[in-house]
């Protein structure tokens, strides 16, 4: 079992969400360099003062590459620590180095947080060797145990944050996948409804085509066959997405059904404003507007405190665009964030699949707003 765990760790890829270098990284490096310089100048008991100060100041910029090259940073930093430990052993000088160099623990955290499995194994081995050499060169008793715990804490922190980020990423992927399955189901059910009607009409045409030209009878037979094959192939293709759920041949709810959705909501007032002409909407857009409004209304009921009114507005704009806007007048829950919540992730996924955009967040006048824009022409 230990061999399997090590093999799994060795094959672990790098973390995919490593952020780019930002301005605070430069601020951190500047602060470390200043702190190292001040310690080298002001401390009275620094061994090999000029050399130790230059090393501590010169190593600080390595922190800038800790996310993109975590193993290289650990090799440089802890290789330097090993060299200082060996120099202390050979030269008889106690504790060559500055206390400020504790910042290299950030590199241990970054190695476990961002590195691949083999980088983590190699890097931690180097860290262990450097710690052993440092302990032999300058053993101070229980204080060395504190240093060892600090290294373990840095590695454990990197592992914990990596696991948390990976769990969150997988949950997001699952939410997006579930939304794609929902959309596939709805598209299948709508198309299946219409294709079933085509098949019925074709069968009726065959039954009454005895006195018509032979070509018309053959055309109806072709229509029936193509419609039946299309329906069978579509059922087979989507069956794996359904998890055994049966097909519903009734049309999916759409924009016209938002009024009934509002009447079922347990809040004092839900105002629905719809355009006069709802004809011509693609079925997938029609169903998507209903699902988006349903999710936004559910979120308002769940998260908006003291909400007395929810407004659902659908407007057909120019250039083939439709806009859905759902607002509430409640007090926004502090835990309700634009960047969190799988319902919002699913809504965004659905809108993007249809070629639209979605924005959600606190409204300037208070409450919460969900604003979606969708194309009213079928996307190829």
DOMARVO-869272 format. One record per residue (C-alpha): residue in three letters; x, y, z. Coordinates in steps of 0.02 Angstrom, whole numbers, padded with zeros to 5 digits, always signed. Layout:
BEGIN
ALAXYZ ...
***
This chain:
BEGIN
UNK+00000+00000+00000 UNK+00145+00116+00038 UNK+00219+00080-00134 UNK+00053+00121-00216 UNK+00041+00285-00121 UNK+00218+00334-00171 UNK+00185+00287-00352 UNK+00027+00392-00351 UNK+00120+00539-00275 UNK+00262+00521-00401 UNK+00138+00527-00546 UNK+00042+00677-00477 UNK+00043+00821-00605 UNK+00074+01002-00561 UNK-00067+01107-00494 UNK-00157+01193-00637 UNK-00215+01350-00547 UNK-00048+01431-00509 UNK-00073+01621-00511 UNK+00040+01738-00606 UNK+00168+01847-00520 UNK+00085+02001-00447 UNK+00142+02164-00370 UNK+00132+02099-00192 UNK+00267+01971-00235 UNK+00388+02112-00271 UNK+00335+02199-00110 UNK+00369+02037-00015 UNK+00542+02019-00092 UNK+00583+02200-00054 UNK+00530+02180+00127 UNK+00634+02021+00145 UNK+00789+02103+00073 UNK+00772+02253+00187 UNK+00744+02142+00339 UNK+00896+02035+00297 UNK+01004+02188+00270 UNK+00950+02266+00435 UNK+00983+02105+00530 UNK+01154+02087+00450 UNK+01201+02264+00500 UNK+01121+02277+00672 UNK+01151+02106+00750 UNK+01311+02088+00850 UNK+01330+01898+00845 UNK+01325+01867+00656 UNK+01460+01746+00601 UNK+01544+01791+00436 UNK+01438+01950+00433 UNK+01469+02013+00254 UNK+01453+01841+00175 UNK+01299+01790+00276 UNK+01213+01957+00239 UNK+01248+01944+00052 UNK+01179+01767+00048 UNK+01019+01812+00142 UNK+00987+01965+00034 UNK+01033+01876-00128 UNK+00918+01728-00097 UNK+00762+01834-00071 UNK+00723+01860-00258 UNK+00709+01670-00277 UNK+00537+01688-00197 UNK+00475+01768-00360 UNK+00486+01601-00452 UNK+00413+01491-00314 UNK+00252+01454-00408 UNK+00321+01426-00584 UNK+00484+01337-00536 UNK+00455+01269-00359 UNK+00585+01131-00367 UNK+00721+01244-00436 UNK+00688+01371-00299 UNK+00701+01237-00164 UNK+00862+01169-00239 UNK+00941+01342-00243 UNK+00884+01394-00069 UNK+00914+01233+00025 UNK+01070+01196-00075 UNK+01135+01359-00007 UNK+01082+01307+00168 UNK+01179+01144+00147 UNK+01331+01242+00089 UNK+01319+01355+00241 UNK+01304+01203+00355 UNK+01456+01121+00278 UNK+01552+01285+00291 UNK+01506+01295+00474 UNK+01569+01117+00503 UNK+01732+01145+00411 UNK+01766+01321+00475 UNK+01711+01295+00653 UNK+01595+01446+00646 UNK+01430+01424+00738 UNK+01267+01453+00642 UNK+01323+01536+00480 UNK+01169+01627+00418 UNK+01036+01751+00471 UNK+00873+01718+00560 UNK+00785+01811+00419 UNK+00821+01664+00305 UNK+00672+01577+00384 UNK+00579+01646+00233 UNK+00640+01493+00136 UNK+00497+01398+00221 UNK+00385+01487+00096 UNK+00474+01387-00038 UNK+00430+01224+00051 UNK+00248+01277+00053 UNK+00255+01325-00132 UNK+00339+01160-00178 UNK+00197+01056-00104 UNK+00061+01178-00160 UNK+00112+01199-00343 UNK+00241+01066-00387 UNK+00217+00897-00470 UNK+00231+00736-00372 UNK+00409+00700-00422 UNK+00459+00879-00386 UNK+00384+00864-00212 UNK+00476+00701-00176 UNK+00644+00766-00239 UNK+00623+00936-00157 UNK+00574+00868+00013 UNK+00721+00748+00007 UNK+00837+00896-00021 UNK+00752+00991+00121 UNK+00775+00841+00237 UNK+00961+00827+00195 UNK+00986+01014+00220 UNK+00896+01007+00388 UNK+01003+00859+00443 UNK+01165+00948+00396 UNK+01109+01106+00483 UNK+01066+01009+00640 UNK+01235+00922+00644 UNK+01328+01085+00610 UNK+01241+01185+00744 UNK+01140+01078+00865 UNK+01048+01185+00990 UNK+00936+01056+01072 UNK+00747+01079+01076 UNK+00759+01232+00963 UNK+00802+01116+00819 UNK+00640+01022+00848 UNK+00546+01185+00824 UNK+00634+01210+00658 UNK+00586+01034+00604 UNK+00404+01064+00652 UNK+00408+01227+00553 UNK+00463+01133+00396 UNK+00327+01002+00423 UNK+00198+01139+00451 UNK+00247+01227+00289 UNK+00233+01065+00191 UNK+00068+01018+00275 UNK-00003+01191+00238 UNK+00042+01174+00055 UNK-00038+01002+00047 UNK-00196+01062+00135 UNK-00222+01211+00020 UNK-00185+01104-00132 UNK-00313+00974-00080 UNK-00442+01109-00045 UNK-00415+01191-00215 UNK-00422+01024-00304 UNK-00583+00977-00215 UNK-00660+01144-00263 UNK-00606+01123-00444 UNK-00681+00950-00454 UNK-00844+01012-00378 UNK-00850+01152-00507 UNK-00818+01028-00648 UNK-00955+00916-00582 UNK-01075+01062-00573 UNK-01034+01112-00752 UNK-01054+00933-00809 UNK-01223+00918-00725 UNK-01281+01077-00811 UNK-01225+01007-00979 UNK-01323+00848-00944 UNK-01478+00951-00902 UNK-01461+01049-01062 UNK-01435+00890-01163 UNK-01590+00814-01084 UNK-01696+00966-01122 UNK-01634+00976-01301 UNK-01668+00791-01324 UNK-01842+00801-01251 UNK-01890+00950-01358 UNK-01822+00876-01518 UNK-01896+00707-01476 UNK-02067+00789-01455 UNK-02059+00868-01627 UNK-01984+00718-01714 UNK-02117+00606-01638 UNK-02248+00721-01712 UNK-02162+00710-01882 UNK-02164+00520-01873 UNK-02351+00520-01831 UNK-02389+00638-01975 UNK-02288+00532-02093 UNK-02384+00376-02042 UNK-02548+00467-02066 UNK-02489+00525-02237 UNK-02452+00347-02289 UNK-02624+00291-02232 UNK-02712+00422-02340 UNK-02596+00423-02489 UNK-02679+00282-02588 UNK-02745+00399-02721 UNK-02589+00509-02730 UNK-02443+00492-02846 UNK-02318+00356-02806 UNK-02180+00482-02775 UNK-02276+00562-02632 UNK-02301+00391-02552 UNK-02116+00354-02564 UNK-02073+00525-02492 UNK-02185+00493-02343 UNK-02104+00324-02316 UNK-01933+00407-02318 UNK-01990+00539-02194 UNK-02057+00405-02077 UNK-01897+00304-02087 UNK-01781+00451-02062 UNK-01883+00519-01917 UNK-01888+00349-01830 UNK-01701+00320-01855 UNK-01660+00495-01793 UNK-01765+00471-01637 UNK-01687+00300-01602 UNK-01509+00364-01626 UNK-01541+00515-01517 UNK-01613+00407-01378 UNK-01461+00293-01385 UNK-01341+00441-01382 UNK-01420+00530-01236 UNK-01462+00375-01135 UNK-01289+00376-01057 UNK-01321+00554-00997 UNK-01489+00517-00921 UNK-01435+00391-00788 UNK-01593+00294-00825 UNK-01712+00443-00819 UNK-01858+00419-00941 UNK-01886+00540-01083 UNK-02023+00669-01065 UNK-02111+00703-01229 UNK-02208+00853-01165 UNK-02131+01021-01213 UNK-02012+01094-01085 UNK-02070+01249-00989 UNK-02018+01412-01068 UNK-02035+01601-01056 UNK-02225+01592-01065 UNK-02226+01485-00907 UNK-02137+01613-00797 UNK-02305+01677-00736 UNK-02350+01508-00661 UNK-02175+01496-00587 UNK-02202+01663-00501 UNK-02370+01610-00431 UNK-02289+01461-00344 UNK-02156+01568-00257 UNK-02186+01591-00068 UNK-02144+01776-00064 UNK-02267+01920-00054 UNK-02240+01986-00231 UNK-02157+01916-00387 UNK-02178+02032-00535 UNK-02155+01957-00708 UNK-02136+02067-00861 UNK-02136+01977-01028 UNK-02128+02038-01208 UNK-02289+02038-01309 UNK-02222+01924-01445 UNK-02139+01765-01385 UNK-02145+01675-01553 UNK-01986+01631-01643 UNK-01877+01595-01492 UNK-01764+01443-01516 UNK-01825+01302-01402 UNK-01658+01292-01311 UNK-01660+01479-01274 UNK-01843+01473-01222 UNK-01807+01332-01098 UNK-01645+01414-01039 UNK-01732+01577-00993 UNK-01856+01481-00887 UNK-01719+01381-00800 UNK-01614+01536-00768 UNK-01762+01629-00695 UNK-01806+01477-00590 UNK-01629+01465-00520 UNK-01617+01653-00489 UNK-01786+01652-00400 UNK-01732+01503-00294 UNK-01571+01593-00246 UNK-01668+01749-00199 UNK-01785+01650-00086 UNK-01639+01558-00007 UNK-01511+01697+00017 UNK-01599+01866+00014 UNK-01654+01910+00191 UNK-01819+02003+00213 UNK-01855+02002+00026 UNK-02030+02068-00009 UNK-02020+02082-00199 UNK-01934+01991-00341 UNK-01943+02060-00517 UNK-01921+01950-00671 UNK-01903+02048-00831 UNK-01882+01975-01006 UNK-01845+02097-01147 UNK-01813+02057-01330 UNK-01678+02178-01385 UNK-01612+02221-01556 UNK-01481+02124-01653 UNK-01560+01957-01609 UNK-01532+01964-01421 UNK-01644+01926-01273 UNK-01612+01990-01098 UNK-01669+01915-00933 UNK-01654+02018-00775 UNK-01702+01953-00603 UNK-01687+02070-00454 UNK-01740+02064-00272 UNK-01752+02195-00135 UNK-01685+02088+00006 UNK-01533+02112+00115 UNK-01388+02023+00035 UNK-01317+01877+00133 UNK-01130+01910+00165 UNK-01095+01730+00116 UNK-01178+01756-00053 UNK-01032+01790-00169 UNK-01014+01814-00356 UNK-00871+01690-00358 UNK-00954+01552-00256 UNK-01105+01441-00270 UNK-01132+01296-00389 UNK-01302+01361-00443 UNK-01219+01514-00517 UNK-01085+01406-00597 UNK-01220+01301-00681 UNK-01313+01456-00741 UNK-01154+01528-00815 UNK-01113+01363-00900 UNK-01286+01354-00980 UNK-01279+01534-01043 UNK-01104+01513-01115 UNK-01154+01352-01205 UNK-01291+01451-01292 UNK-01172+01593-01339 UNK-01232+01719-01210 UNK-01166+01811-01058 UNK-01217+01816-00876 UNK-01179+01938-00736 UNK-01232+01920-00555 UNK-01197+02025-00402 UNK-01262+02155-00279 UNK-01366+02293-00357 UNK-01317+02477-00323 UNK-01488+02511-00248 UNK-01481+02355-00139 UNK-01530+02176-00162 UNK-01460+02055-00290 UNK-01467+02056-00480 UNK-01447+01917-00608 UNK-01429+01986-00784 UNK-01419+01863-00930 UNK-01409+01900-01115 UNK-01444+01763-01243 UNK-01451+01755-01433 UNK-01626+01733-01506 UNK-01558+01646-01659 UNK-01511+01464-01651 UNK-01325+01439-01630 UNK-01241+01325-01757 
***
